Every structure is written in structure tokens, then in C-alpha cells.
Amino acid sequence: MSLIEKNYQLVILIHDNGKGFTTKKAKDAEGFGLNRIRARIKKFKGSFTIDSKPNEGTKIRIKIPLPH
């Protein structure tokens, strides 16, 4: 996990080298937890992406603009 400030944005990167999964299936099966995370990030006009592939692990990127 890393937390950095870049170009007036707070960037949070979370990654693993685990099993991974198909992201299309994850969108269809998103639970209350991921929906709440997305809603909170949207409230701050940020973005949230998940990149994962079976047998290649998962990368999650959250970007939130900072005032300048």
C-alpha cells in the first residue's frame, strides 16, 4: 500500500499478488461495502478503480483532489 500526493491529488494504491478475479463479475456482485466506499470517494469528487485478473493479483487506485 502507498499513500502519496501528486499533482494536487491524494493517491492511495493498494495491490497484492494474490489470486485476482474478473472485474466484470465483481461489478455485478458488489456488496454494500464497495458501494459505500465508491459513494464516499464520489462525495470528494474522486475516482476509484479496481484492476484485477485471475492469477495476477489486484490493484486498487483511489484518487481524491486536494485543495490548492
SELO-607593 format. One record per atom (N, C-alpha, C, O): residue number from 1; chain; atom name; x, y, z. Coordinates in nm, 3 decimals, always signed. Last residue first. Layout:
N
 dovex guza guke      px      py      pz
   NUM    A   CA       X       Y       Z
...
//
This chain:
68
 dovex guza guke      px      py      pz
    68    A    N  -0.586  +2.358  -0.350
    68    A   CA  -0.456  +2.423  -0.366
    68    A    C  -0.470  +2.573  -0.375
    68    A    O  -0.370  +2.643  -0.389
    67    A    N  -0.731  +2.055  -0.221
    67    A   CA  -0.740  +2.199  -0.246
    67    A    C  -0.598  +2.257  -0.264
    67    A    O  -0.503  +2.210  -0.202
    66    A    N  -0.705  +1.748  -0.404
    66    A   CA  -0.674  +1.828  -0.285
    66    A    C  -0.690  +1.976  -0.318
    66    A    O  -0.664  +2.017  -0.431
    65    A    N  -0.900  +1.474  -0.525
    65    A   CA  -0.837  +1.604  -0.546
    65    A    C  -0.818  +1.678  -0.413
    65    A    O  -0.902  +1.671  -0.324
    64    A    N  -0.816  +1.141  -0.492
    64    A   CA  -0.902  +1.244  -0.439
    64    A    C  -0.834  +1.379  -0.458
    64    A    O  -0.721  +1.397  -0.412
    63    A    N  -0.812  +0.814  -0.609
    63    A   CA  -0.759  +0.949  -0.627
    63    A    C  -0.862  +1.048  -0.575
    63    A    O  -0.980  +1.041  -0.610
    62    A    N  -0.720  +0.483  -0.568
    62    A   CA  -0.814  +0.586  -0.525
    62    A    C  -0.745  +0.720  -0.542
    62    A    O  -0.632  +0.739  -0.496
    61    A    N  -0.685  +0.168  -0.704
    61    A   CA  -0.633  +0.305  -0.705
    61    A    C  -0.746  +0.400  -0.668
    61    A    O  -0.854  +0.397  -0.727
    60    A    N  -0.585  -0.162  -0.664
    60    A   CA  -0.691  -0.066  -0.637
    60    A    C  -0.627  +0.072  -0.631
    60    A    O  -0.527  +0.091  -0.563
    59    A    N  -0.510  -0.462  -0.815
    59    A   CA  -0.463  -0.326  -0.790
    59    A    C  -0.584  -0.237  -0.772
    59    A    O  -0.675  -0.236  -0.855
    58    A    N  -0.443  -0.809  -0.769
    58    A   CA  -0.539  -0.699  -0.775
    58    A    C  -0.470  -0.568  -0.744
    58    A    O  -0.382  -0.562  -0.658
    57    A    N  -0.331  -1.114  -0.940
    57    A   CA  -0.344  -1.020  -0.830
    57    A    C  -0.441  -0.907  -0.860
    57    A    O  -0.510  -0.907  -0.961
    56    A    N  -0.328  -1.307  -1.135
    56    A   CA  -0.233  -1.196  -1.148
    56    A    C  -0.244  -1.094  -1.036
    56    A    O  -0.170  -0.995  -1.038
    55    A    N  -0.529  -1.500  -1.135
    55    A   CA  -0.390  -1.545  -1.118
    55    A    C  -0.286  -1.434  -1.134
    55    A    O  -0.167  -1.464  -1.145
    54    A    N  -0.753  -1.290  -1.308
    54    A   CA  -0.729  -1.418  -1.242
    54    A    C  -0.581  -1.456  -1.247
    54    A    O  -0.516  -1.445  -1.351
    53    A    N  -0.699  -0.946  -1.252
    53    A   CA  -0.710  -1.055  -1.348
    53    A    C  -0.683  -1.184  -1.272
    53    A    O  -0.599  -1.188  -1.182
    52    A    N  -0.795  -0.611  -1.187
    52    A   CA  -0.762  -0.745  -1.139
    52    A    C  -0.782  -0.845  -1.252
    52    A    O  -0.871  -0.831  -1.337
    51    A    N  -0.833  -0.297  -1.077
    51    A   CA  -0.778  -0.371  -1.190
    51    A    C  -0.734  -0.506  -1.137
    51    A    O  -0.645  -0.515  -1.053
    50    A    N  -1.054  -0.052  -0.985
    50    A   CA  -1.003  -0.184  -0.949
    50    A    C  -0.957  -0.250  -1.078
    50    A    O  -1.031  -0.259  -1.175
    49    A    N  -1.071  +0.290  -0.888
    49    A   CA  -1.061  +0.187  -0.991
    49    A    C  -1.005  +0.058  -0.933
    49    A    O  -0.920  +0.060  -0.843
    48    A    N  -1.217  +0.589  -0.821
    48    A   CA  -1.187  +0.461  -0.759
    48    A    C  -1.184  +0.357  -0.870
    48    A    O  -1.284  +0.337  -0.939
    47    A    N  -1.190  +0.944  -0.767
    47    A   CA  -1.211  +0.828  -0.853
    47    A    C  -1.160  +0.702  -0.782
    47    A    O  -1.072  +0.708  -0.696
    46    A    N  -1.367  +1.231  -0.624
    46    A   CA  -1.253  +1.146  -0.653
    46    A    C  -1.289  +1.031  -0.746
    46    A    O  -1.400  +1.022  -0.797
    45    A    N  -1.537  +1.412  -0.501
    45    A   CA  -1.507  +1.426  -0.644
    45    A    C  -1.382  +1.347  -0.685
    45    A    O  -1.304  +1.391  -0.769
    44    A    N  -1.618  +1.339  -0.255
    44    A   CA  -1.500  +1.425  -0.260
    44    A    C  -1.452  +1.446  -0.404
    44    A    O  -1.340  +1.493  -0.426
    43    A    N  -1.822  +1.167  -0.322
    43    A   CA  -1.856  +1.287  -0.245
    43    A    C  -1.741  +1.388  -0.248
    43    A    O  -1.764  +1.509  -0.245
    42    A    N  -1.682  +0.954  -0.428
    42    A   CA  -1.755  +1.042  -0.519
    42    A    C  -1.791  +1.173  -0.450
    42    A    O  -1.789  +1.279  -0.513
    41    A    N  -1.598  +0.835  -0.192
    41    A   CA  -1.497  +0.891  -0.283
    41    A    C  -1.564  +0.989  -0.379
    41    A    O  -1.509  +1.095  -0.408
    40    A    N  -1.845  +0.750  -0.093
    40    A   CA  -1.762  +0.845  -0.016
    40    A    C  -1.657  +0.911  -0.104
    40    A    O  -1.632  +1.031  -0.091
    39    A    N  -1.927  +0.570  -0.292
    39    A   CA  -2.008  +0.689  -0.261
    39    A    C  -1.926  +0.793  -0.185
    39    A    O  -1.938  +0.913  -0.213
    38    A    N  -1.727  +0.370  -0.278
    38    A   CA  -1.745  +0.450  -0.401
    38    A    C  -1.822  +0.579  -0.372
    38    A    O  -1.786  +0.685  -0.422
    37    A    N  -1.785  +0.274  -0.019
    37    A   CA  -1.655  +0.332  -0.050
    37    A    C  -1.666  +0.421  -0.173
    37    A    O  -1.618  +0.534  -0.173
    36    A    N  -2.043  +0.173  -0.063
    36    A   CA  -2.023  +0.284  +0.033
    36    A    C  -1.889  +0.352  +0.010
    36    A    O  -1.879  +0.474  +0.020
    35    A    N  -1.987  -0.033  -0.244
    35    A   CA  -2.076  +0.076  -0.284
    35    A    C  -2.060  +0.197  -0.192
    35    A    O  -2.062  +0.311  -0.238
    34    A    N  -1.831  -0.200  -0.087
    34    A   CA  -1.771  -0.132  -0.201
    34    A    C  -1.857  -0.016  -0.249
    34    A    O  -1.804  +0.087  -0.290
    33    A    N  -2.037  -0.276  +0.107
    33    A   CA  -1.909  -0.216  +0.144
    33    A    C  -1.844  -0.139  +0.030
    33    A    O  -1.806  -0.023  +0.048
    32    A    N  -2.248  -0.404  -0.029
    32    A   CA  -2.272  -0.276  +0.037
    32    A    C  -2.141  -0.204  +0.069
    32    A    O  -2.135  -0.082  +0.060
    31    A    N  -2.094  -0.559  -0.316
    31    A   CA  -2.175  -0.554  -0.197
    31    A    C  -2.187  -0.413  -0.143
    31    A    O  -2.142  -0.316  -0.204
    30    A    N  -2.100  -0.654  -0.651
    30    A   CA  -2.053  -0.560  -0.549
    30    A    C  -2.150  -0.556  -0.434
    30    A    O  -2.272  -0.549  -0.451
    29    A    N  -2.148  -0.823  -0.864
    29    A   CA  -2.167  -0.877  -0.730
    29    A    C  -2.123  -0.782  -0.619
    29    A    O  -2.110  -0.824  -0.504
    28    A    N  -2.089  -0.684  -1.094
    28    A   CA  -2.222  -0.742  -1.082
    28    A    C  -2.252  -0.787  -0.938
    28    A    O  -2.368  -0.788  -0.896
    27    A    N  -1.821  -0.626  -1.045
    27    A   CA  -1.918  -0.516  -1.055
    27    A    C  -2.059  -0.568  -1.038
    27    A    O  -2.142  -0.502  -0.974
    26    A    N  -1.710  -0.885  -1.056
    26    A   CA  -1.711  -0.811  -0.929
    26    A    C  -1.811  -0.697  -0.933
    26    A    O  -1.880  -0.672  -0.834
    25    A    N  -1.726  -0.951  -1.325
    25    A   CA  -1.808  -1.025  -1.229
    25    A    C  -1.818  -0.950  -1.097
    25    A    O  -1.922  -0.952  -1.032
    24    A    N  -1.534  -0.771  -1.420
    24    A   CA  -1.673  -0.762  -1.467
    24    A    C  -1.766  -0.834  -1.370
    24    A    O  -1.873  -0.783  -1.337
    23    A    N  -1.292  -0.859  -1.306
    23    A   CA  -1.356  -0.737  -1.254
    23    A    C  -1.500  -0.721  -1.303
    23    A    O  -1.581  -0.661  -1.232
    22    A    N  -1.206  -1.168  -1.196
    22    A   CA  -1.256  -1.099  -1.315
    22    A    C  -1.335  -0.978  -1.268
    22    A    O  -1.435  -0.993  -1.198
    21    A    N  -0.921  -1.173  -0.974
    21    A   CA  -1.058  -1.209  -1.012
    21    A    C  -1.095  -1.133  -1.138
    21    A    O  -1.022  -1.044  -1.181
    20    A    N  -0.645  -1.283  -0.762
    20    A   CA  -0.711  -1.197  -0.858
    20    A    C  -0.852  -1.246  -0.889
    20    A    O  -0.895  -1.349  -0.837
    19    A    N  -0.475  -1.419  -0.586
    19    A   CA  -0.547  -1.494  -0.689
    19    A    C  -0.606  -1.406  -0.797
    19    A    O  -0.617  -1.448  -0.912
    18    A    N  -0.212  -1.181  -0.523
    18    A   CA  -0.295  -1.296  -0.489
    18    A    C  -0.361  -1.360  -0.609
    18    A    O  -0.308  -1.356  -0.720
    17    A    N  -0.045  -0.970  -0.487
    17    A   CA  -0.013  -1.066  -0.593
    17    A    C  -0.089  -1.196  -0.569
    17    A    O  -0.037  -1.306  -0.591
    16    A    N  -0.188  -0.642  -0.446
    16    A   CA  -0.142  -0.771  -0.396
    16    A    C  -0.108  -0.860  -0.515
    16    A    O  -0.139  -0.828  -0.629
    15    A    N  -0.224  -0.296  -0.356
    15    A   CA  -0.205  -0.405  -0.452
    15    A    C  -0.161  -0.532  -0.381
    15    A    O  -0.104  -0.528  -0.272
    14    A    N  -0.332  +0.030  -0.354
    14    A   CA  -0.334  -0.095  -0.278
    14    A    C  -0.318  -0.207  -0.379
    14    A    O  -0.392  -0.213  -0.478
    13    A    N  -0.276  +0.370  -0.334
    13    A   CA  -0.259  +0.250  -0.416
    13    A    C  -0.252  +0.129  -0.324
    13    A    O  -0.175  +0.126  -0.228
    12    A    N  -0.404  +0.685  -0.333
    12    A   CA  -0.389  +0.566  -0.250
    12    A    C  -0.383  +0.446  -0.343
    12    A    O  -0.475  +0.424  -0.422
    11    A    N  -0.334  +1.018  -0.364
    11    A   CA  -0.341  +0.893  -0.438
    11    A    C  -0.312  +0.777  -0.342
    11    A    O  -0.207  +0.773  -0.277
    10    A    N  -0.455  +1.335  -0.373
    10    A   CA  -0.418  +1.230  -0.281
    10    A    C  -0.437  +1.099  -0.355
    10    A    O  -0.547  +1.072  -0.405
     9    A    N  -0.338  +1.588  -0.590
     9    A   CA  -0.428  +1.477  -0.566
     9    A    C  -0.369  +1.385  -0.460
     9    A    O  -0.249  +1.361  -0.457
     8    A    N  -0.160  +1.777  -0.688
     8    A   CA  -0.275  +1.821  -0.608
     8    A    C  -0.382  +1.712  -0.594
     8    A    O  -0.501  +1.741  -0.588
     7    A    N  +0.037  +1.606  -0.804
     7    A   CA  -0.042  +1.699  -0.885
     7    A    C  -0.172  +1.740  -0.815
     7    A    O  -0.279  +1.738  -0.874
     6    A    N  +0.024  +1.383  -0.543
     6    A   CA  +0.080  +1.405  -0.675
     6    A    C  -0.015  +1.495  -0.753
     6    A    O  -0.134  +1.465  -0.767
     5    A    N  +0.099  +1.223  -0.250
     5    A   CA  +0.036  +1.343  -0.304
     5    A    C  +0.104  +1.371  -0.437
     5    A    O  +0.226  +1.382  -0.444
     4    A    N  +0.036  +0.879  -0.151
     4    A   CA  +0.120  +0.988  -0.199
     4    A    C  +0.034  +1.107  -0.240
     4    A    O  -0.086  +1.095  -0.261
     3    A    N  +0.062  +0.575  -0.011
     3    A   CA  -0.018  +0.696  +0.002
     3    A    C  +0.072  +0.811  -0.040
     3    A    O  +0.172  +0.838  +0.026
     2    A    N  +0.047  +0.225  -0.074
     2    A   CA  +0.118  +0.351  -0.070
     2    A    C  +0.018  +0.466  -0.069
     2    A    O  -0.094  +0.454  -0.119
     1    A    N  +0.085  -0.117  +0.000
     1    A   CA  +0.000  +0.000  +0.000
     1    A    C  +0.089  +0.123  +0.000
     1    A    O  +0.194  +0.125  +0.065
//
